[in-house]
C-alpha cells in the first residue's frame, strides 16, 4: 500500500470514528447510580422482610453533575435537559415516588413505557409522561396575557414521541387532573401511579385524580427528567406486576 492510499484510508477511519453514534453519545459521561427499590408483587404478600432490590439508573443524555445523592434524596439540578433511564424495562407495575420542586415554576416528570431515545428537538424521549410542574408555572407562562388553569400543571398525563393515549379528563390529547392536590415548592408531593395493560391511574397526595387508557406503547423504561430547574425525589418504590397484553413494537 503506497503512502497516499494509507493516508486516505486513515482519514476515512478517523471520520467514521469521530462521527459515529457511539462517539456522538460519548460527549455525555457514561455513568449510573442507584435510587429506589424494586419488589415483586408476591414478595409483598409472602416475604414481608424483603427490602427489595435497588433500581439502577443509566445516563441517557444528561451529565454526572445533573444528579446528586444526598442521604435518601436524589437531587436533580435540571441541566442539561434530558433523562436518565431505569436499567430494566417494565410492563405492568405500581410506582410510588415523592417529589418537591425547589424553584418557582419548576418543570420535571417521570416517563413510563419509554424507549429512552431522546428526541432531536427537545432532548426528551417517548412514552407517557407523568407531569410534575411547580404551581407557579402558570403565573410565569401566561398565554396571550391569561393565566392557564391550574389543571395545566397538576399531574397531567399524556403520550409523547408518537405515543397515543385516550385521556380520562381531556384537555386536547392530554388528560388533566380533576382536582388540584399538588403542593408548592419546598413541599413534598406523593404520586402513586398504577400502570396496567395500557391504562394508567394517578393518585396525588392520597387521592386518584387522573388517568389515561389505550396507550399505544405498554412496555418500556422509566425515565426521570431534568428540565431546567432543581427538583428532589425520595422514597421511590416500584412493585412489578404480572405481564399482560403489552402491545408489540
C-alpha positions in Angstrom: 0.0 0.0 0.0 1.5 3.3 -1.0 1.7 6.3 1.3 -1.2 8.3 -0.3 -3.6 5.3 -0.1 -2.7 4.7 3.5 -3.3 8.4 4.3 -6.7 8.3 2.6 -7.8 5.2 4.5 -6.7 6.7 7.8 -8.7 9.9 7.1 -11.8 7.8 6.4 -11.4 5.7 9.5 -11.0 8.8 11.7 -14.1 10.3 10.1 -16.1 7.2 10.9 -14.8 7.0 14.5 -15.4 10.6 15.3 -18.8 10.9 13.6 -20.3 7.5 14.6 -23.3 7.4 17.0 -21.1 5.9 19.7 -18.7 8.9 19.5 -21.6 11.4 19.5 -23.0 9.8 22.6 -19.6 9.8 24.3 -19.8 13.5 24.8 -22.1 12.7 27.7 -20.4 10.8 30.6 -21.2 7.1 30.8 -22.5 6.9 34.4 -25.1 5.2 36.5 -26.4 5.3 40.1 -28.8 3.5 42.4 -32.0 5.1 43.6 -35.2 3.5 44.8 -36.2 -0.2 45.4 -38.0 -2.7 43.3 -40.3 -5.5 44.5 -42.3 -8.3 43.0 -46.0 -8.5 44.0 -45.6 -12.0 45.5 -42.8 -10.7 47.8 -45.1 -8.2 49.4 -47.6 -11.0 50.2 -45.2 -13.8 51.3 -41.9 -12.2 52.3 -42.6 -9.1 54.2 -39.0 -8.9 55.5 -37.7 -8.5 51.9 -36.3 -5.0 51.3 -36.4 -5.2 47.6 -33.7 -4.7 45.0 -32.0 -1.4 44.2 -33.0 0.2 40.9 -30.1 1.1 38.7 -30.4 4.3 36.6 -28.4 4.8 33.5 -27.5 8.1 31.8 -29.2 8.8 28.5 -28.2 12.5 27.7 -27.5 14.4 30.9 -24.3 14.9 32.8 -22.9 13.5 36.0 -23.3 16.9 37.7 -27.1 16.8 36.9 -27.7 14.3 39.6 -26.7 14.2 43.2 -27.4 11.8 46.1 -27.9 13.4 49.4 -28.9 10.9 52.1 -32.1 9.3 50.9 -32.8 12.1 48.4 -32.0 12.3 44.8 -31.4 15.9 43.7 -31.8 16.7 40.0 -30.2 20.1 39.2 -32.2 20.3 36.0 -29.4 20.9 33.4 -28.7 19.9 30.7 -32.3 19.0 29.7 -32.5 15.2 29.4 -33.2 12.0 31.2 -31.8 9.0 33.0 -33.5 5.6 32.5 -34.0 2.5 34.6 -31.8 -0.4 33.8 -34.8 -2.6 33.2 -37.9 -2.3 31.1 -41.3 -2.6 32.8 -44.7 -3.5 31.6 -47.3 -3.7 34.5 -46.3 -2.1 37.8 -47.2 0.2 40.6 -44.9 3.2 41.3 -44.6 5.3 44.4 -42.5 8.4 44.2 -42.3 11.6 46.3 -41.0 14.9 44.9 -40.7 18.6 45.5 -39.6 21.5 43.4 -37.1 24.0 44.7 -37.7 26.8 42.2 -40.8 28.8 41.1 -42.3 27.3 38.0 -40.0 24.2 38.0 -40.6 21.6 35.4 -40.0 17.8 35.5 -41.7 14.5 35.3 -41.4 10.7 35.0 -41.8 8.9 31.7 -43.2 5.4 31.7 -43.2 2.8 28.9 -40.4 4.7 27.2 -37.8 3.6 24.7 -35.5 6.2 26.2 -34.3 7.6 22.9 -34.1 11.4 23.0 -36.0 13.5 20.5 -34.0 15.6 18.1 -35.7 18.8 19.0 -36.4 18.7 22.7 -33.9 16.1 24.0 -36.8 14.2 25.7 -37.9 10.6 25.0 -41.2 9.0 24.0 -43.6 7.2 26.4 -46.3 8.5 28.7 -45.3 11.5 30.8 -46.5 11.8 34.4 -46.1 15.6 34.7 -44.5 17.3 37.7 -44.8 21.1 37.4 -44.4 23.6 40.2 -47.6 25.5 40.9 -46.2 28.9 39.9 -45.6 27.6 36.4 -49.0 29.0 35.3 -48.1 32.5 36.5 -44.8 32.5 34.8 -46.1 31.1 31.5 -49.1 33.2 30.7 -50.7 32.8 27.2 -52.0 35.9 25.5 -51.9 37.6 28.8 -54.0 34.9 30.5 -53.0 32.6 33.3 -53.5 28.9 32.3 -55.8 26.9 34.6 -54.1 25.1 37.5 -55.0 21.8 35.9 -52.4 22.6 33.3 -49.7 21.9 35.8 -51.3 19.5 38.2 -50.4 15.9 37.4 -51.2 15.8 33.7 -50.8 12.6 31.8 -50.0 12.5 28.1 -48.3 10.5 25.4 -45.2 11.9 23.8 -42.9 11.0 20.9 -45.7 9.4 18.9 -47.3 7.5 21.7 -51.1 7.9 21.7 -53.5 7.6 24.7 -57.2 8.2 25.5 -57.4 10.8 28.3 -59.9 10.4 31.2 -60.2 14.1 31.5 -59.4 15.6 28.1 -57.5 18.8 27.5 -56.9 18.2 23.9 -54.9 14.9 23.7 -53.7 15.3 27.3 -55.5 14.3 30.5 -55.7 16.9 33.2 -56.4 16.2 36.9 -60.0 16.7 38.0 -58.9 18.2 41.4 -55.8 20.2 42.4 -54.0 18.5 45.2 -50.4 19.5 44.5 -48.3 21.4 47.0 -46.0 24.3 46.1 -42.2 24.5 46.0 -40.4 23.3 49.0 -43.2 20.8 50.0 -43.2 17.1 49.3 -45.8 15.7 46.9 -46.7 12.0 46.7 -47.5 10.3 43.4 -48.9 6.7 43.3 -49.0 5.5 39.7 -50.6 2.3 38.6 -49.7 1.1 35.0 -51.5 -2.0 33.7 -52.1 -3.0 30.1 -52.1 0.5 28.6 -54.1 2.1 31.4 -52.6 4.5 33.9 -54.2 5.8 37.1 -52.5 8.6 39.1 -53.1 9.4 42.8 -51.8 12.7 44.0 -51.3 13.1 47.8 -53.7 10.3 48.7 -56.4 10.6 46.0 -56.8 9.3 42.5 -57.4 12.3 40.2 -56.3 11.4 36.7 -55.9 8.6 34.2 -55.4 7.5 30.6 -56.2 4.3 28.7 -55.3 2.5 25.5 -51.7 3.6 25.3 -50.1 2.5 22.1 -46.9 1.7 24.0 -47.2 -0.5 27.1 -43.7 -1.6 27.9 -40.5 0.3 28.3 -38.1 2.1 30.6 -38.8 4.5 33.4 -37.1 7.9 32.8 -36.5 10.7 35.3 -36.5 14.1 33.7 -34.2 17.1 34.1 -35.8 20.1 32.5 -34.1 23.3 33.7 -34.9 23.5 37.4 -33.9 21.7 40.6 -36.3 19.0 41.8 -35.8 16.5 44.6 -37.0 12.9 44.7 -37.3 10.4 47.5 -38.9 7.1 48.6 -39.2 5.6 45.1 -40.7 2.2 45.3 -41.8 0.0 42.3 -43.8 -3.2 42.5 -43.6 -5.2 39.4 -46.9 -7.0 38.5 -47.5 -10.0 36.2 -47.3 -9.5 32.4 -50.5 -8.8 30.5 -51.4 -7.8 27.0 -48.5 -5.5 26.1 -48.7 -4.0 22.6 -46.0 -5.2 20.3 -43.5 -2.7 19.0 
